Amino acid sequence: MKCFSAFLAWCDVAKELGKDIHLEVTGAETELDKSMIEKLSDPLMHIVRNAMDHGIESKEVRIKAGKPIHGTVYLNAYHESGSVMIEVSDDGAGLRRDKILAKAVERGLVSAEAQLSEQEIFSLIFEPGFSTADQVTNLSGAGSAWMW
């Protein structure tokens, strides 16, 4: 996919974060309409940056967990049933259920007594302005990831 070439700047983000991160791209040859590339480029870059910032742990945490020192962000595009599917994933620790729920209670999105399923808690990250970041950086934390 033509817009995947924009992700070559990912190494600058990794350096800024002080993390050793590999970007594994598959399906870069997947064809996509130019107007769609323009619409997807910024949101996709934000998602990749979020994976690098929030998803991939620090070197110290990865070593403690028995993981390789480098984290990996996976970017995959493919055709399925007439649509182009784009997947972003990483080998980080995953979503922190407790942190998401605590921040949602703090912001008044749910009550402390609410009995939410794991899926309902994870869906809270799509609320406008929602962020679990301890501090806002130029990479993430402003809660704007889903407000395109």
C-alpha positions as CSV (number, residue, x, y, z in Angstrom):
1,M,0.0,0.0,0.0
2,K,1.5,3.3,-1.0
3,C,0.8,5.1,2.3
4,F,2.9,2.5,4.2
5,S,6.0,4.3,2.9
6,A,5.1,7.2,5.3
7,F,6.0,4.9,8.2
8,L,9.7,5.0,7.4
9,A,9.9,7.9,10.0
10,W,8.9,5.4,12.7
11,C,12.5,5.0,13.8
12,D,12.6,8.7,14.8
13,V,9.6,8.0,17.0
14,A,11.3,5.0,18.5
15,K,14.5,7.0,19.2
16,E,12.4,9.8,20.8
17,L,10.8,7.2,23.1
18,G,14.1,5.6,23.9
19,K,12.8,2.2,22.8
20,D,14.1,-0.4,20.4
21,I,11.2,-1.0,18.1
22,H,11.0,-2.9,14.9
23,L,8.2,-2.2,12.4
24,E,7.1,-5.2,10.4
25,V,5.1,-4.4,7.3
26,T,3.2,-6.9,5.2
27,G,0.9,-6.2,2.3
28,A,2.7,-3.0,1.3
29,E,1.9,-3.8,-2.3
30,T,-1.9,-3.8,-1.5
31,E,-3.6,-1.3,-3.9
32,L,-5.8,1.4,-2.4
33,D,-7.5,4.5,-4.0
34,K,-5.5,7.7,-3.6
35,S,-8.3,9.5,-1.8
36,M,-8.5,6.7,0.7
37,I,-4.7,6.9,1.3
38,E,-5.1,10.6,2.0
39,K,-7.9,10.0,4.5
40,L,-6.2,7.1,6.2
41,S,-2.6,8.4,6.4
42,D,-2.9,10.6,9.5
43,P,-5.2,8.3,11.6
44,L,-3.0,5.3,10.7
45,M,0.2,7.1,11.7
46,H,-1.5,8.1,15.0
47,I,-2.4,4.5,15.7
48,V,1.1,3.3,15.0
49,R,2.6,6.0,17.2
50,N,0.1,5.0,20.0
51,A,1.3,1.4,19.7
52,M,4.9,2.5,20.0
53,D,4.2,4.9,22.9
54,H,1.6,3.0,24.9
55,G,1.8,-0.6,23.6
56,I,5.6,-1.3,23.6
57,E,7.1,-1.5,27.0
58,S,10.5,0.0,28.0
59,K,13.5,-2.1,27.6
60,E,13.7,-2.7,31.3
61,V,10.1,-3.9,31.6
62,R,10.5,-6.2,28.5
63,I,13.6,-7.8,30.0
64,K,11.9,-8.3,33.3
65,A,9.0,-10.0,31.5
66,G,11.4,-12.3,29.6
67,K,10.7,-10.7,26.2
68,P,13.2,-9.7,23.6
69,I,14.6,-6.2,24.3
70,H,13.1,-4.9,21.0
71,G,9.4,-4.5,20.6
72,T,7.6,-5.1,17.3
73,V,4.7,-3.1,15.8
74,Y,3.0,-5.0,13.0
75,L,1.3,-3.2,10.1
76,N,-0.6,-5.5,7.7
77,A,-2.9,-4.8,4.7
78,Y,-4.8,-7.3,2.6
79,H,-7.9,-7.7,0.5
80,E,-10.9,-9.5,1.9
81,S,-14.3,-9.8,0.3
82,G,-13.8,-6.7,-1.9
83,S,-12.5,-4.6,1.0
84,V,-9.0,-3.6,2.1
85,M,-8.3,-4.6,5.6
86,I,-5.6,-2.8,7.6
87,E,-4.4,-4.2,10.9
88,V,-2.1,-2.6,13.5
89,S,-0.8,-4.7,16.4
90,D,2.2,-5.0,18.7
91,D,3.9,-7.4,21.0
92,G,3.5,-5.2,24.0
93,A,1.6,-5.9,27.2
94,G,-1.8,-5.1,25.9
95,L,-4.6,-2.8,27.2
96,R,-4.5,-2.2,31.0
97,R,-8.0,-3.0,32.1
98,D,-7.5,-1.5,35.6
99,K,-6.0,1.7,34.3
100,I,-8.8,2.2,31.7
101,L,-11.5,1.6,34.2
102,A,-9.9,3.9,36.8
103,K,-9.6,6.7,34.3
104,A,-13.2,6.2,33.1
105,V,-14.5,6.4,36.7
106,E,-12.3,9.5,37.3
107,R,-13.8,11.2,34.2
108,G,-17.3,10.3,35.2
109,L,-17.9,8.0,32.2
110,V,-18.9,5.1,34.5
111,S,-19.7,4.7,38.1
112,A,-17.2,3.0,40.5
113,E,-19.9,0.3,41.1
114,A,-20.5,-0.5,37.5
115,Q,-20.1,-4.1,36.5
116,L,-18.6,-3.9,33.0
117,S,-17.4,-6.7,30.8
118,E,-13.8,-6.6,29.6
119,Q,-15.0,-5.7,26.1
120,E,-17.1,-2.8,27.5
121,I,-14.1,-1.5,29.5
122,F,-11.8,-1.8,26.4
123,S,-14.4,0.1,24.3
124,L,-14.0,3.1,26.6
125,I,-10.7,4.0,24.8
126,F,-12.9,5.2,21.9
127,E,-14.6,7.9,23.9
128,P,-13.7,11.4,22.7
129,G,-10.7,12.8,24.6
130,F,-10.1,9.6,26.5
131,S,-6.5,8.9,27.5
132,T,-4.8,6.8,30.2
133,A,-1.5,8.6,29.6
134,D,0.1,10.0,32.8
135,Q,1.4,12.9,30.8
136,V,0.6,14.4,27.4
137,T,3.5,14.3,24.9
138,N,3.9,15.4,21.3
139,L,3.3,11.7,20.4
140,S,0.2,10.8,22.4
141,G,-1.8,11.3,25.5
142,A,-4.1,14.1,24.4
143,G,-7.0,11.6,23.9
144,S,-7.4,12.6,20.3
145,A,-6.7,9.2,18.7
146,W,-10.3,8.5,17.7
147,M,-11.5,12.0,16.9
148,W,-10.9,12.1,13.1
